[in-house]
Amino acid sequence: MQSTIRFLLVSGFALGASGCTPHSTGSTEVGVRVAKVGLFEPKGVSPEPYPPGATYFFAPVINDFYLYDTALQNLVMSRDAGAGNRYGDDALYFKTIDGNDISVDVTVAWSIDPPKAPYLLQFVGPNTQSVEEKLVRPVSRTLIRDVLNSLASEQFYDAGIRFKKAEEAAALLNHYLNPEGVLISQVLLGEHRFNERYEQIIRDKKVAEQDAARLSSETEAAREQRRRELEQAKGVVNQAMEEARGEAQQKRIEADAIYYQRQREAEAILAEQRAKAKGIAERARALSGAGGRNIVKLKVAEALKGKPIVFVPTGGMDLRTTDMNDLLQTYAVVKGSSGDGGAGGDSSQ
């Protein structure tokens, strides 16, 4: 009986093998085969995935073939209906560290690790969509929420902090999902929303901060303008001072030159007057002796030269007291000296 059953199974397998059907993988797909009957191999999931871009032939009854898309997938969780993978509000809702309710749109870029496709078929789901719904989505929502609720409300307005937290969430997801056959490429944080009342408070605060920053900037600009104007005024004053100093120095040099010239002129005049005074003094000394009286007599004789001398006794002149000899002698000397240029016989007269 057992041999009969075995024969029938082998016959059925042979008939199935003779009618193998093709199974193809796309350019971004890997295949996983499941042996439903363990006749020539162990029953169950084949441990090696079938590479992309090829066609494989299997018996249709005793084998199942599953495809997984290994291209990059985007899990979009958004508040806007129709914008995400699910219709309706699918954003992440949680509380900030300071207790405010917030919702954040999140996109997770992920892909299947091809060698782990058989593992995913065994423990997660038979296709890419099931992997997203059963594994990627619940784990992503949980871990990203845990990362973001450590932020204060105002920190969500800082793009740098949000980017840093998105990178932290991606690293945490890879830590837990890589062993399960899922690779996380990036986590993107989209629009965030607080409740309406808190949103208005935040907007008013941001407007006030922007106004304060603008006023501070304008004040600093005005202060800088005044500083530039002061520096320009200092430059003008310094230039004027330098010009005045140079002009004063020029005037001083010119005055010193004039003073030196006048001093030299005064010294020359003084020297000339001293020489004249010295000459007068010397002449006075010369005239004070006997030679001086002779010079006076000579001058008188020169004054009487060529003039007739008539002695008329009057009551005002006493001839008896006049030294006529001396006078005539002096007159003769003058006359003789004036006639030296004439004939030699004039000296006997």
Secondary structure by P-SEA (a helix, b strand, c coil): caaaaaaaaaaaaaaaaabbbbbbbcccbbbbbbbcccccccccccccccccccccccccccbbbbbbbccccccccccccccccccccccbbbbccccccbbbbbbbbccccccaaaaaaacccccaaaaaaacaaaaaaaaaaaaaacccccccccaaaaaaaaaaaaaaaaaccccccccccccccccccccaaaaaaaaaaaaaaaaaaaaaaaaaaaaaaaaaaaaaaaaaaaaaaaaaaaaaaaaaaaaaaaaaaaaaaaaaaaaaaaaaaaaaaaaaaaaccaaaaaaaaaaaaaaaccbbbbbbbcccccccccaaaaaaaaaaaaaaaaacccccccccc
